[in-house]
Structure formats: C-alpha cells, structure tokens
Amino acid sequence: MNEEINYVTLLDEEGTEVEFEVVTKLDIEEVEYFIVIPKDEDVEEAIALKLVYKDGEELFVPVEEENELMMVSEAYEILFEEE
C-alpha cells in the first residue's frame, strides 16, 4: 500500500459502519500496522489494526494476539518518544 490513508471505515458488531481516523502507520517486520481512533466519538481509545491481503483485497484486521499487540504498542511508544 503506497498511498497515505487518513481514515478507514470498519463494521462494528451490529454491522454498522464506523469511521476511524488514522493516528499513525507503523511498518514492523514487513507488516503494516495502523493505530486508529473513532472519528465521531469522544472516546480516544486507540485500536491497532493490521493490514492483510486476502484474495487480492486489502483488509484491516484488529490486532488481538497479546505478543503482537505488545510489539505494536512498544513501536508506537518509541515513535512518539522521538517526536
């Protein structure tokens, strides 16, 4: 994926579209991760998404494995310590 992504639209548990703002993109071990927050909500709880390719399509998948989530979280913290 080469173009910059500012927003992504995901489906919630009920199948309703929810728009998220991309806070940052991280490239870790040749995998693209996106840290996103809900666009229209006051809650700023960040969600880590992984970009995967399935049948030639790009899909955003929530990072749920604990080790992978820790790796992404640490990379995010390092990135923002430098700024």
PyMOL Python script that loads the backbone (N, CA, C, O; Angstrom):
from pymol import cmd

cmd.read_pdbstr("""\
ATOM      1  N   MET A   1       0.852  -1.166   0.000  1.00  0.00           N
ATOM      2  CA  MET A   1       0.000   0.000   0.000  1.00  0.00           C
ATOM      3  C   MET A   1       0.897   1.227   0.000  1.00  0.00           C
ATOM      4  O   MET A   1       1.708   1.396   0.911  1.00  0.00           O
ATOM      5  N   ASN A   2       0.771   2.067  -0.981  1.00  0.00           N
ATOM      6  CA  ASN A   2       1.648   3.214  -1.111  1.00  0.00           C
ATOM      7  C   ASN A   2       0.990   4.530  -0.748  1.00  0.00           C
ATOM      8  O   ASN A   2       1.659   5.420  -0.223  1.00  0.00           O
ATOM      9  N   GLU A   3      -0.293   4.682  -1.008  1.00  0.00           N
ATOM     10  CA  GLU A   3      -0.935   5.954  -0.735  1.00  0.00           C
ATOM     11  C   GLU A   3      -1.183   6.114   0.757  1.00  0.00           C
ATOM     12  O   GLU A   3      -1.333   5.137   1.490  1.00  0.00           O
ATOM     13  N   GLU A   4      -1.223   7.384   1.194  1.00  0.00           N
ATOM     14  CA  GLU A   4      -1.455   7.671   2.597  1.00  0.00           C
ATOM     15  C   GLU A   4      -2.935   7.506   2.921  1.00  0.00           C
ATOM     16  O   GLU A   4      -3.799   7.966   2.176  1.00  0.00           O
ATOM     17  N   ILE A   5      -3.212   6.855   4.025  1.00  0.00           N
ATOM     18  CA  ILE A   5      -4.586   6.641   4.464  1.00  0.00           C
ATOM     19  C   ILE A   5      -4.835   7.525   5.676  1.00  0.00           C
ATOM     20  O   ILE A   5      -4.076   7.480   6.644  1.00  0.00           O
ATOM     21  N   ASN A   6      -5.904   8.337   5.631  1.00  0.00           N
ATOM     22  CA  ASN A   6      -6.249   9.198   6.756  1.00  0.00           C
ATOM     23  C   ASN A   6      -7.418   8.655   7.563  1.00  0.00           C
ATOM     24  O   ASN A   6      -7.510   8.888   8.768  1.00  0.00           O
ATOM     25  N   TYR A   7      -8.312   7.929   6.895  1.00  0.00           N
ATOM     26  CA  TYR A   7      -9.493   7.372   7.550  1.00  0.00           C
ATOM     27  C   TYR A   7      -9.738   5.960   7.034  1.00  0.00           C
ATOM     28  O   TYR A   7      -9.433   5.645   5.883  1.00  0.00           O
ATOM     29  N   VAL A   8     -10.293   5.113   7.899  1.00  0.00           N
ATOM     30  CA  VAL A   8     -10.730   3.782   7.489  1.00  0.00           C
ATOM     31  C   VAL A   8     -12.140   3.575   8.026  1.00  0.00           C
ATOM     32  O   VAL A   8     -12.490   4.086   9.090  1.00  0.00           O
ATOM     33  N   THR A   9     -12.938   2.830   7.291  1.00  0.00           N
ATOM     34  CA  THR A   9     -14.295   2.513   7.713  1.00  0.00           C
ATOM     35  C   THR A   9     -14.370   1.025   8.012  1.00  0.00           C
ATOM     36  O   THR A   9     -14.020   0.190   7.177  1.00  0.00           O
ATOM     37  N   LEU A  10     -14.830   0.709   9.214  1.00  0.00           N
ATOM     38  CA  LEU A  10     -14.943  -0.673   9.657  1.00  0.00           C
ATOM     39  C   LEU A  10     -16.382  -0.956  10.057  1.00  0.00           C
ATOM     40  O   LEU A  10     -17.171  -0.033  10.259  1.00  0.00           O
ATOM     41  N   LEU A  11     -16.716  -2.220  10.169  1.00  0.00           N
ATOM     42  CA  LEU A  11     -18.046  -2.620  10.624  1.00  0.00           C
ATOM     43  C   LEU A  11     -17.975  -3.018  12.093  1.00  0.00           C
ATOM     44  O   LEU A  11     -17.071  -3.745  12.505  1.00  0.00           O
ATOM     45  N   ASP A  12     -18.944  -2.531  12.887  1.00  0.00           N
ATOM     46  CA  ASP A  12     -18.997  -2.931  14.287  1.00  0.00           C
ATOM     47  C   ASP A  12     -19.738  -4.256  14.437  1.00  0.00           C
ATOM     48  O   ASP A  12     -20.071  -4.901  13.443  1.00  0.00           O
ATOM     49  N   GLU A  13     -19.995  -4.660  15.676  1.00  0.00           N
ATOM     50  CA  GLU A  13     -20.629  -5.953  15.938  1.00  0.00           C
ATOM     51  C   GLU A  13     -22.001  -6.090  15.291  1.00  0.00           C
ATOM     52  O   GLU A  13     -22.411  -7.195  14.936  1.00  0.00           O
ATOM     53  N   GLU A  14     -22.724  -4.956  15.131  1.00  0.00           N
ATOM     54  CA  GLU A  14     -24.059  -4.988  14.527  1.00  0.00           C
ATOM     55  C   GLU A  14     -24.029  -4.804  13.013  1.00  0.00           C
ATOM     56  O   GLU A  14     -25.079  -4.792  12.370  1.00  0.00           O
ATOM     57  N   GLY A  15     -22.844  -4.659  12.442  1.00  0.00           N
ATOM     58  CA  GLY A  15     -22.734  -4.460  11.001  1.00  0.00           C
ATOM     59  C   GLY A  15     -22.855  -3.011  10.571  1.00  0.00           C
ATOM     60  O   GLY A  15     -22.978  -2.726   9.380  1.00  0.00           O
ATOM     61  N   THR A  16     -22.823  -2.082  11.535  1.00  0.00           N
ATOM     62  CA  THR A  16     -22.901  -0.654  11.242  1.00  0.00           C
ATOM     63  C   THR A  16     -21.514  -0.129  10.906  1.00  0.00           C
ATOM     64  O   THR A  16     -20.534  -0.480  11.563  1.00  0.00           O
ATOM     65  N   GLU A  17     -21.433   0.717   9.875  1.00  0.00           N
ATOM     66  CA  GLU A  17     -20.146   1.301   9.503  1.00  0.00           C
ATOM     67  C   GLU A  17     -19.721   2.347  10.529  1.00  0.00           C
ATOM     68  O   GLU A  17     -20.517   3.193  10.936  1.00  0.00           O
ATOM     69  N   VAL A  18     -18.459   2.280  10.940  1.00  0.00           N
ATOM     70  CA  VAL A  18     -17.882   3.232  11.874  1.00  0.00           C
ATOM     71  C   VAL A  18     -16.592   3.747  11.253  1.00  0.00           C
ATOM     72  O   VAL A  18     -15.745   2.961  10.827  1.00  0.00           O
ATOM     73  N   GLU A  19     -16.443   5.077  11.202  1.00  0.00           N
ATOM     74  CA  GLU A  19     -15.248   5.665  10.604  1.00  0.00           C
ATOM     75  C   GLU A  19     -14.204   5.935  11.688  1.00  0.00           C
ATOM     76  O   GLU A  19     -14.518   6.432  12.769  1.00  0.00           O
ATOM     77  N   PHE A  20     -12.957   5.593  11.367  1.00  0.00           N
ATOM     78  CA  PHE A  20     -11.839   5.780  12.278  1.00  0.00           C
ATOM     79  C   PHE A  20     -10.797   6.677  11.624  1.00  0.00           C
ATOM     80  O   PHE A  20     -10.557   6.599  10.419  1.00  0.00           O
ATOM     81  N   GLU A  21     -10.182   7.527  12.437  1.00  0.00           N
ATOM     82  CA  GLU A  21      -9.082   8.370  11.972  1.00  0.00           C
ATOM     83  C   GLU A  21      -7.769   7.638  12.227  1.00  0.00           C
ATOM     84  O   GLU A  21      -7.558   7.078  13.303  1.00  0.00           O
ATOM     85  N   VAL A  22      -6.896   7.646  11.238  1.00  0.00           N
ATOM     86  CA  VAL A  22      -5.590   7.000  11.382  1.00  0.00           C
ATOM     87  C   VAL A  22      -4.658   7.952  12.123  1.00  0.00           C
ATOM     88  O   VAL A  22      -4.395   9.063  11.663  1.00  0.00           O
ATOM     89  N   VAL A  23      -4.163   7.506  13.270  1.00  0.00           N
ATOM     90  CA  VAL A  23      -3.225   8.294  14.062  1.00  0.00           C
ATOM     91  C   VAL A  23      -1.829   8.172  13.467  1.00  0.00           C
ATOM     92  O   VAL A  23      -1.129   9.168  13.287  1.00  0.00           O
ATOM     93  N   THR A  24      -1.437   6.945  13.165  1.00  0.00           N
ATOM     94  CA  THR A  24      -0.131   6.704  12.561  1.00  0.00           C
ATOM     95  C   THR A  24      -0.102   5.323  11.920  1.00  0.00           C
ATOM     96  O   THR A  24      -0.935   4.461  12.201  1.00  0.00           O
ATOM     97  N   LYS A  25       0.874   5.146  11.062  1.00  0.00           N
ATOM     98  CA  LYS A  25       1.117   3.853  10.414  1.00  0.00           C
ATOM     99  C   LYS A  25       2.493   3.382  10.852  1.00  0.00           C
ATOM    100  O   LYS A  25       3.443   4.165  10.883  1.00  0.00           O
ATOM    101  N   LEU A  26       2.600   2.114  11.188  1.00  0.00           N
ATOM    102  CA  LEU A  26       3.869   1.528  11.599  1.00  0.00           C
ATOM    103  C   LEU A  26       4.203   0.364  10.682  1.00  0.00           C
ATOM    104  O   LEU A  26       3.345  -0.473  10.401  1.00  0.00           O
ATOM    105  N   ASP A  27       5.433   0.304  10.219  1.00  0.00           N
ATOM    106  CA  ASP A  27       5.910  -0.838   9.438  1.00  0.00           C
ATOM    107  C   ASP A  27       6.827  -1.653  10.344  1.00  0.00           C
ATOM    108  O   ASP A  27       7.922  -1.215  10.696  1.00  0.00           O
ATOM    109  N   ILE A  28       6.367  -2.838  10.713  1.00  0.00           N
ATOM    110  CA  ILE A  28       7.122  -3.692  11.631  1.00  0.00           C
ATOM    111  C   ILE A  28       7.269  -5.067  10.994  1.00  0.00           C
ATOM    112  O   ILE A  28       6.282  -5.729  10.674  1.00  0.00           O
ATOM    113  N   GLU A  29       8.513  -5.480  10.818  1.00  0.00           N
ATOM    114  CA  GLU A  29       8.808  -6.803  10.257  1.00  0.00           C
ATOM    115  C   GLU A  29       8.004  -7.066   8.990  1.00  0.00           C
ATOM    116  O   GLU A  29       7.389  -8.121   8.839  1.00  0.00           O
ATOM    117  N   GLU A  30       8.017  -6.095   8.083  1.00  0.00           N
ATOM    118  CA  GLU A  30       7.364  -6.176   6.772  1.00  0.00           C
ATOM    119  C   GLU A  30       5.841  -6.299   6.852  1.00  0.00           C
ATOM    120  O   GLU A  30       5.206  -6.772   5.909  1.00  0.00           O
ATOM    121  N   VAL A  31       5.259  -5.876   7.973  1.00  0.00           N
ATOM    122  CA  VAL A  31       3.806  -5.854   8.139  1.00  0.00           C
ATOM    123  C   VAL A  31       3.399  -4.416   8.422  1.00  0.00           C
ATOM    124  O   VAL A  31       4.061  -3.719   9.190  1.00  0.00           O
ATOM    125  N   GLU A  32       2.298  -3.969   7.795  1.00  0.00           N
ATOM    126  CA  GLU A  32       1.803  -2.619   8.020  1.00  0.00           C
ATOM    127  C   GLU A  32       0.738  -2.646   9.113  1.00  0.00           C
ATOM    128  O   GLU A  32      -0.239  -3.390   9.036  1.00  0.00           O
ATOM    129  N   TYR A  33       0.955  -1.810  10.138  1.00  0.00           N
ATOM    130  CA  TYR A  33       0.006  -1.666  11.237  1.00  0.00           C
ATOM    131  C   TYR A  33      -0.498  -0.227  11.248  1.00  0.00           C
ATOM    132  O   TYR A  33       0.235   0.701  10.904  1.00  0.00           O
ATOM    133  N   PHE A  34      -1.740  -0.055  11.643  1.00  0.00           N
ATOM    134  CA  PHE A  34      -2.334   1.269  11.734  1.00  0.00           C
ATOM    135  C   PHE A  34      -2.906   1.445  13.135  1.00  0.00           C
ATOM    136  O   PHE A  34      -3.607   0.568  13.641  1.00  0.00           O
ATOM    137  N   ILE A  35      -2.606   2.579  13.757  1.00  0.00           N
ATOM    138  CA  ILE A  35      -3.206   2.935  15.036  1.00  0.00           C
ATOM    139  C   ILE A  35      -4.330   3.905  14.702  1.00  0.00           C
ATOM    140  O   ILE A  35      -4.096   4.949  14.093  1.00  0.00           O
ATOM    141  N   VAL A  36      -5.557   3.559  15.104  1.00  0.00           N
ATOM    142  CA  VAL A  36      -6.726   4.360  14.743  1.00  0.00           C
ATOM    143  C   VAL A  36      -7.545   4.692  15.987  1.00  0.00           C
ATOM    144  O   VAL A  36      -7.485   3.995  17.000  1.00  0.00           O
ATOM    145  N   ILE A  37      -8.322   5.792  15.880  1.00  0.00           N
ATOM    146  CA  ILE A  37      -9.277   6.173  16.923  1.00  0.00           C
ATOM    147  C   ILE A  37     -10.607   6.472  16.245  1.00  0.00           C
ATOM    148  O   ILE A  37     -10.628   6.892  15.088  1.00  0.00           O
ATOM    149  N   PRO A  38     -11.725   6.259  16.952  1.00  0.00           N
ATOM    150  CA  PRO A  38     -13.034   6.570  16.358  1.00  0.00           C
ATOM    151  C   PRO A  38     -13.116   8.048  15.993  1.00  0.00           C
ATOM    152  O   PRO A  38     -12.736   8.905  16.791  1.00  0.00           O
ATOM    153  N   LYS A  39     -13.610   8.355  14.790  1.00  0.00           N
ATOM    154  CA  LYS A  39     -13.653   9.732  14.302  1.00  0.00           C
ATOM    155  C   LYS A  39     -14.704  10.573  15.016  1.00  0.00           C
ATOM    156  O   LYS A  39     -14.433  11.714  15.390  1.00  0.00           O
ATOM    157  N   ASP A  40     -15.894  10.024  15.209  1.00  0.00           N
ATOM    158  CA  ASP A  40     -17.004  10.827  15.703  1.00  0.00           C
ATOM    159  C   ASP A  40     -17.355  10.579  17.159  1.00  0.00           C
ATOM    160  O   ASP A  40     -18.440  10.959  17.597  1.00  0.00           O
ATOM    161  N   GLU A  41     -16.488   9.965  17.904  1.00  0.00           N
ATOM    162  CA  GLU A  41     -16.771   9.697  19.307  1.00  0.00           C
ATOM    163  C   GLU A  41     -15.769  10.431  20.177  1.00  0.00           C
ATOM    164  O   GLU A  41     -14.648  10.713  19.756  1.00  0.00           O
ATOM    165  N   ASP A  42     -16.189  10.737  21.403  1.00  0.00           N
ATOM    166  CA  ASP A  42     -15.301  11.402  22.348  1.00  0.00           C
ATOM    167  C   ASP A  42     -14.252  10.451  22.911  1.00  0.00           C
ATOM    168  O   ASP A  42     -13.222  10.884  23.428  1.00  0.00           O
ATOM    169  N   VAL A  43     -14.520   9.168  22.808  1.00  0.00           N
ATOM    170  CA  VAL A  43     -13.581   8.169  23.306  1.00  0.00           C
ATOM    171  C   VAL A  43     -12.364   8.148  22.393  1.00  0.00           C
ATOM    172  O   VAL A  43     -12.489   8.019  21.175  1.00  0.00           O
ATOM    173  N   GLU A  44     -11.196   8.275  22.989  1.00  0.00           N
ATOM    174  CA  GLU A  44      -9.979   8.264  22.178  1.00  0.00           C
ATOM    175  C   GLU A  44      -9.156   7.011  22.434  1.00  0.00           C
ATOM    176  O   GLU A  44      -7.927   7.044  22.386  1.00  0.00           O
ATOM    177  N   GLU A  45      -9.842   5.906  22.707  1.00  0.00           N
ATOM    178  CA  GLU A  45      -9.139   4.646  22.896  1.00  0.00           C
ATOM    179  C   GLU A  45      -8.624   4.172  21.546  1.00  0.00           C
ATOM    180  O   GLU A  45      -9.398   3.940  20.617  1.00  0.00           O
ATOM    181  N   ALA A  46      -7.322   4.033  21.452  1.00  0.00           N
ATOM    182  CA  ALA A  46      -6.712   3.643  20.185  1.00  0.00           C
ATOM    183  C   ALA A  46      -6.890   2.148  19.942  1.00  0.00           C
ATOM    184  O   ALA A  46      -6.931   1.344  20.873  1.00  0.00           O
ATOM    185  N   ILE A  47      -6.994   1.809  18.677  1.00  0.00           N
ATOM    186  CA  ILE A  47      -7.114   0.425  18.243  1.00  0.00           C
ATOM    187  C   ILE A  47      -5.985   0.152  17.258  1.00  0.00           C
ATOM    188  O   ILE A  47      -5.713   0.966  16.375  1.00  0.00           O
ATOM    189  N   ALA A  48      -5.331  -0.991  17.409  1.00  0.00           N
ATOM    190  CA  ALA A  48      -4.271  -1.387  16.478  1.00  0.00           C
ATOM    191  C   ALA A  48      -4.866  -2.315  15.427  1.00  0.00           C
ATOM    192  O   ALA A  48      -5.509  -3.314  15.750  1.00  0.00           O
ATOM    193  N   LEU A  49      -4.640  -1.967  14.166  1.00  0.00           N
ATOM    194  CA  LEU A  49      -5.108  -2.780  13.047  1.00  0.00           C
ATOM    195  C   LEU A  49      -3.917  -3.247  12.233  1.00  0.00           C
ATOM    196  O   LEU A  49      -2.909  -2.548  12.121  1.00  0.00           O
ATOM    197  N   LYS A  50      -4.044  -4.434  11.670  1.00  0.00           N
ATOM    198  CA  LYS A  50      -3.005  -4.973  10.791  1.00  0.00           C
ATOM    199  C   LYS A  50      -3.589  -5.052   9.388  1.00  0.00           C
ATOM    200  O   LYS A  50      -4.723  -5.497   9.207  1.00  0.00           O
ATOM    201  N   LEU A  51      -2.820  -4.621   8.398  1.00  0.00           N
ATOM    202  CA  LEU A  51      -3.251  -4.709   7.006  1.00  0.00           C
ATOM    203  C   LEU A  51      -2.868  -6.083   6.472  1.00  0.00           C
ATOM    204  O   LEU A  51      -1.693  -6.449   6.444  1.00  0.00           O
ATOM    205  N   VAL A  52      -3.880  -6.837   6.048  1.00  0.00           N
ATOM    206  CA  VAL A  52      -3.640  -8.161   5.473  1.00  0.00           C
ATOM    207  C   VAL A  52      -4.239  -8.200   4.077  1.00  0.00           C
ATOM    208  O   VAL A  52      -5.143  -7.431   3.748  1.00  0.00           O
ATOM    209  N   TYR A  53      -3.723  -9.098   3.274  1.00  0.00           N
ATOM    210  CA  TYR A  53      -4.210  -9.257   1.904  1.00  0.00           C
ATOM    211  C   TYR A  53      -4.870 -10.621   1.779  1.00  0.00           C
ATOM    212  O   TYR A  53      -4.269 -11.646   2.101  1.00  0.00           O
ATOM    213  N   LYS A  54      -6.115 -10.621   1.308  1.00  0.00           N
ATOM    214  CA  LYS A  54      -6.850 -11.870   1.127  1.00  0.00           C
ATOM    215  C   LYS A  54      -7.543 -11.817  -0.222  1.00  0.00           C
ATOM    216  O   LYS A  54      -8.341 -10.917  -0.485  1.00  0.00           O
ATOM    217  N   ASP A  55      -7.239 -12.775  -1.066  1.00  0.00           N
ATOM    218  CA  ASP A  55      -7.822 -12.839  -2.410  1.00  0.00           C
ATOM    219  C   ASP A  55      -7.619 -11.533  -3.177  1.00  0.00           C
ATOM    220  O   ASP A  55      -8.508 -11.082  -3.900  1.00  0.00           O
ATOM    221  N   GLY A  56      -6.433 -10.928  -3.010  1.00  0.00           N
ATOM    222  CA  GLY A  56      -6.104  -9.705  -3.726  1.00  0.00           C
ATOM    223  C   GLY A  56      -6.708  -8.442  -3.141  1.00  0.00           C
ATOM    224  O   GLY A  56      -6.521  -7.361  -3.699  1.00  0.00           O
ATOM    225  N   GLU A  57      -7.426  -8.548  -2.031  1.00  0.00           N
ATOM    226  CA  GLU A  57      -8.033  -7.379  -1.395  1.00  0.00           C
ATOM    227  C   GLU A  57      -7.286  -7.024  -0.121  1.00  0.00           C
ATOM    228  O   GLU A  57      -6.754  -7.896   0.565  1.00  0.00           O
ATOM    229  N   GLU A  58      -7.250  -5.714   0.191  1.00  0.00           N
ATOM    230  CA  GLU A  58      -6.664  -5.243   1.434  1.00  0.00           C
ATOM    231  C   GLU A  58      -7.741  -5.246   2.514  1.00  0.00           C
ATOM    232  O   GLU A  58      -8.835  -4.715   2.320  1.00  0.00           O
ATOM    233  N   LEU A  59      -7.414  -5.851   3.652  1.00  0.00           N
ATOM    234  CA  LEU A  59      -8.350  -5.908   4.772  1.00  0.00           C
ATOM    235  C   LEU A  59      -7.655  -5.425   6.036  1.00  0.00           C
ATOM    236  O   LEU A  59      -6.484  -5.730   6.263  1.00  0.00           O
ATOM    237  N   PHE A  60      -8.379  -4.670   6.857  1.00  0.00           N
ATOM    238  CA  PHE A  60      -7.869  -4.255   8.158  1.00  0.00           C
ATOM    239  C   PHE A  60      -8.402  -5.223   9.205  1.00  0.00           C
ATOM    240  O   PHE A  60      -9.610  -5.427   9.322  1.00  0.00           O
ATOM    241  N   VAL A  61      -7.485  -5.817   9.964  1.00  0.00           N
ATOM    242  CA  VAL A  61      -7.841  -6.811  10.966  1.00  0.00           C
ATOM    243  C   VAL A  61      -7.346  -6.315  12.323  1.00  0.00           C
ATOM    244  O   VAL A  61      -6.189  -5.913  12.443  1.00  0.00           O
ATOM    245  N   PRO A  62      -8.200  -6.336  13.344  1.00  0.00           N
ATOM    246  CA  PRO A  62      -7.736  -5.921  14.676  1.00  0.00           C
ATOM    247  C   PRO A  62      -6.610  -6.830  15.167  1.00  0.00           C
ATOM    248  O   PRO A  62      -6.651  -8.046  14.984  1.00  0.00           O
ATOM    249  N   VAL A  63      -5.610  -6.220  15.788  1.00  0.00           N
ATOM    250  CA  VAL A  63      -4.518  -6.992  16.380  1.00  0.00           C
ATOM    251  C   VAL A  63      -5.028  -7.492  17.727  1.00  0.00           C
ATOM    252  O   VAL A  63      -5.339  -6.696  18.612  1.00  0.00           O
ATOM    253  N   GLU A  64      -5.112  -8.800  17.880  1.00  0.00           N
ATOM    254  CA  GLU A  64      -5.666  -9.377  19.104  1.00  0.00           C
ATOM    255  C   GLU A  64      -4.679 -10.250  19.865  1.00  0.00           C
ATOM    256  O   GLU A  64      -4.827 -10.447  21.071  1.00  0.00           O
ATOM    257  N   GLU A  65      -3.668 -10.779  19.166  1.00  0.00           N
ATOM    258  CA  GLU A  65      -2.676 -11.622  19.841  1.00  0.00           C
ATOM    259  C   GLU A  65      -1.839 -10.746  20.770  1.00  0.00           C
ATOM    260  O   GLU A  65      -1.325  -9.707  20.357  1.00  0.00           O
ATOM    261  N   GLU A  66      -1.705 -11.170  22.023  1.00  0.00           N
ATOM    262  CA  GLU A  66      -1.054 -10.347  23.038  1.00  0.00           C
ATOM    263  C   GLU A  66       0.386  -9.974  22.683  1.00  0.00           C
ATOM    264  O   GLU A  66       0.771  -8.816  22.845  1.00  0.00           O
ATOM    265  N   ASN A  67       1.188 -10.926  22.203  1.00  0.00           N
ATOM    266  CA  ASN A  67       2.584 -10.631  21.861  1.00  0.00           C
ATOM    267  C   ASN A  67       2.674  -9.621  20.724  1.00  0.00           C
ATOM    268  O   ASN A  67       3.502  -8.711  20.758  1.00  0.00           O
ATOM    269  N   GLU A  68       1.830  -9.784  19.729  1.00  0.00           N
ATOM    270  CA  GLU A  68       1.829  -8.868  18.590  1.00  0.00           C
ATOM    271  C   GLU A  68       1.368  -7.481  19.028  1.00  0.00           C
ATOM    272  O   GLU A  68       1.920  -6.473  18.585  1.00  0.00           O
ATOM    273  N   LEU A  69       0.361  -7.426  19.894  1.00  0.00           N
ATOM    274  CA  LEU A  69      -0.140  -6.151  20.395  1.00  0.00           C
ATOM    275  C   LEU A  69       0.925  -5.426  21.206  1.00  0.00           C
ATOM    276  O   LEU A  69       1.060  -4.207  21.102  1.00  0.00           O
ATOM    277  N   MET A  70       1.679  -6.159  22.009  1.00  0.00           N
ATOM    278  CA  MET A  70       2.776  -5.560  22.784  1.00  0.00           C
ATOM    279  C   MET A  70       3.850  -5.007  21.859  1.00  0.00           C
ATOM    280  O   MET A  70       4.372  -3.920  22.105  1.00  0.00           O
ATOM    281  N   MET A  71       4.188  -5.732  20.804  1.00  0.00           N
ATOM    282  CA  MET A  71       5.192  -5.286  19.849  1.00  0.00           C
ATOM    283  C   MET A  71       4.760  -3.979  19.184  1.00  0.00           C
ATOM    284  O   MET A  71       5.560  -3.054  19.050  1.00  0.00           O
ATOM    285  N   VAL A  72       3.500  -3.904  18.769  1.00  0.00           N
ATOM    286  CA  VAL A  72       2.976  -2.698  18.122  1.00  0.00           C
ATOM    287  C   VAL A  72       2.940  -1.545  19.120  1.00  0.00           C
ATOM    288  O   VAL A  72       3.299  -0.418  18.778  1.00  0.00           O
ATOM    289  N   SER A  73       2.516  -1.814  20.335  1.00  0.00           N
ATOM    290  CA  SER A  73       2.449  -0.787  21.371  1.00  0.00           C
ATOM    291  C   SER A  73       3.829  -0.209  21.673  1.00  0.00           C
ATOM    292  O   SER A  73       3.979   1.005  21.807  1.00  0.00           O
ATOM    293  N   GLU A  74       4.823  -1.066  21.779  1.00  0.00           N
ATOM    294  CA  GLU A  74       6.189  -0.610  22.039  1.00  0.00           C
ATOM    295  C   GLU A  74       6.721   0.230  20.885  1.00  0.00           C
ATOM    296  O   GLU A  74       7.367   1.252  21.116  1.00  0.00           O
ATOM    297  N   ALA A  75       6.462  -0.180  19.656  1.00  0.00           N
ATOM    298  CA  ALA A  75       6.906   0.595  18.489  1.00  0.00           C
ATOM    299  C   ALA A  75       6.229   1.959  18.465  1.00  0.00           C
ATOM    300  O   ALA A  75       6.860   2.962  18.131  1.00  0.00           O
ATOM    301  N   TYR A  76       4.953   2.000  18.816  1.00  0.00           N
ATOM    302  CA  TYR A  76       4.200   3.259  18.864  1.00  0.00           C
ATOM    303  C   TYR A  76       4.798   4.195  19.915  1.00  0.00           C
ATOM    304  O   TYR A  76       4.993   5.383  19.654  1.00  0.00           O
ATOM    305  N   GLU A  77       5.088   3.662  21.098  1.00  0.00           N
ATOM    306  CA  GLU A  77       5.669   4.473  22.168  1.00  0.00           C
ATOM    307  C   GLU A  77       7.033   5.013  21.780  1.00  0.00           C
ATOM    308  O   GLU A  77       7.336   6.174  22.054  1.00  0.00           O
ATOM    309  N   ILE A  78       7.855   4.197  21.151  1.00  0.00           N
ATOM    310  CA  ILE A  78       9.179   4.644  20.703  1.00  0.00           C
ATOM    311  C   ILE A  78       9.041   5.749  19.669  1.00  0.00           C
ATOM    312  O   ILE A  78       9.767   6.742  19.724  1.00  0.00           O
ATOM    313  N   LEU A  79       8.127   5.590  18.733  1.00  0.00           N
ATOM    314  CA  LEU A  79       7.913   6.594  17.689  1.00  0.00           C
ATOM    315  C   LEU A  79       7.552   7.939  18.292  1.00  0.00           C
ATOM    316  O   LEU A  79       8.090   8.964  17.872  1.00  0.00           O
ATOM    317  N   PHE A  80       6.655   7.959  19.266  1.00  0.00           N
ATOM    318  CA  PHE A  80       6.202   9.222  19.826  1.00  0.00           C
ATOM    319  C   PHE A  80       7.136   9.778  20.880  1.00  0.00           C
ATOM    320  O   PHE A  80       7.028  10.957  21.218  1.00  0.00           O
ATOM    321  N   GLU A  81       8.058   8.972  21.421  1.00  0.00           N
ATOM    322  CA  GLU A  81       9.105   9.494  22.291  1.00  0.00           C
ATOM    323  C   GLU A  81      10.086  10.328  21.488  1.00  0.00           C
ATOM    324  O   GLU A  81      10.644  11.300  21.998  1.00  0.00           O
ATOM    325  N   GLU A  82      10.301   9.949  20.223  1.00  0.00           N
ATOM    326  CA  GLU A  82      11.256  10.638  19.361  1.00  0.00           C
ATOM    327  C   GLU A  82      10.735  11.986  18.894  1.00  0.00           C
ATOM    328  O   GLU A  82      11.530  12.857  18.540  1.00  0.00           O
ATOM    329  N   GLU A  83       9.423  12.184  18.882  1.00  0.00           N
ATOM    330  CA  GLU A  83       8.845  13.430  18.358  1.00  0.00           C
ATOM    331  C   GLU A  83       8.812  14.519  19.381  1.00  0.00           C
ATOM    332  O   GLU A  83       8.355  15.624  19.091  1.00  0.00           O
TER     333      GLU A  83
END
""", "prot")
cmd.dss("prot")
cmd.show_as("cartoon", "prot")
cmd.util.cbc("prot")
cmd.orient("prot")
